[in-house]
Amino acid sequence: SGLWHEIRDQIADQIGKQGGTTTLREGPFGPELVAEIPVAAGQGEGGTTRLARFVGVDGPRWFLRGVIAGEGAIN
């Protein structure tokens, strides 16, 4: 199953502890995590969130993790 399965769960747990939410969906590179992350105090209006997509690709002795933010996270 590779590293992405394990790391994806860790990311979801951490975002949940911060008060955010995550959704698992199938993307162009396989399973990806779509997250709604609370904005830290002083970085925007209270109660706002930002979107991010986490993608992971397992290879034969390597692993790549990417985070997509901004307009690219919406699609």
C-alpha positions as CSV (number, residue, x, y, z in Angstrom):
1,S,0.0,0.0,0.0
2,G,3.0,2.3,0.2
3,L,3.6,5.3,2.5
4,W,0.9,7.5,1.2
5,H,-1.8,5.5,3.0
6,E,-0.1,6.0,6.4
7,I,0.9,9.6,5.9
8,R,-2.5,10.6,4.6
9,D,-4.1,9.4,7.9
10,Q,-1.5,11.3,9.9
11,I,-2.3,14.5,7.9
12,A,-6.0,14.1,8.5
13,D,-5.5,13.5,12.2
14,Q,-3.4,16.6,12.5
15,I,-5.8,18.8,10.6
16,G,-8.7,17.5,12.8
17,K,-6.8,18.4,15.9
18,Q,-6.5,22.0,14.6
19,G,-10.2,22.1,14.1
20,G,-10.2,21.5,10.4
21,T,-11.9,18.9,8.2
22,T,-10.7,16.5,5.5
23,T,-12.3,14.5,2.8
24,L,-10.7,11.7,0.9
25,R,-11.4,11.6,-2.8
26,E,-9.9,10.1,-6.0
27,G,-7.8,12.5,-8.0
28,P,-5.6,12.3,-11.1
29,F,-2.7,10.8,-9.1
30,G,-4.9,8.5,-7.0
31,P,-6.3,9.1,-3.5
32,E,-6.0,12.7,-2.3
33,L,-7.0,14.5,0.8
34,V,-9.0,17.7,0.4
35,A,-8.7,19.8,3.6
36,E,-10.4,22.8,5.0
37,I,-7.8,24.3,7.4
38,P,-8.6,27.0,10.0
39,V,-6.6,30.3,9.4
40,A,-4.3,31.1,12.3
41,A,-5.2,34.2,14.4
42,G,-3.9,37.4,12.9
43,Q,-3.8,36.0,9.3
44,G,-7.4,36.7,8.4
45,E,-10.9,37.1,9.7
46,G,-11.8,35.0,12.7
47,G,-13.5,31.7,11.7
48,T,-12.1,31.6,8.2
49,T,-10.5,28.6,6.6
50,R,-8.3,27.9,3.6
51,L,-8.5,25.0,1.2
52,A,-5.6,22.7,0.4
53,R,-5.3,19.4,-1.5
54,F,-2.7,16.9,-0.4
55,V,-1.5,14.4,-3.0
56,G,1.0,11.5,-2.7
57,V,2.7,9.3,-5.1
58,D,4.5,6.1,-4.1
59,G,7.3,4.8,-6.3
60,P,9.7,1.9,-6.0
61,R,11.9,3.3,-3.2
62,W,10.7,6.8,-3.3
63,F,7.6,8.9,-2.2
64,L,6.4,12.3,-3.3
65,R,4.0,14.4,-1.4
66,G,2.5,17.6,-2.7
67,V,0.3,20.3,-1.3
68,I,-1.9,22.4,-3.6
69,A,-3.3,25.7,-2.3
70,G,-5.0,28.7,-3.8
71,E,-7.1,28.4,-7.0
72,G,-5.7,24.9,-7.7
73,A,-7.1,23.5,-4.5
74,I,-10.7,24.3,-5.6
75,N,-10.9,22.0,-8.6
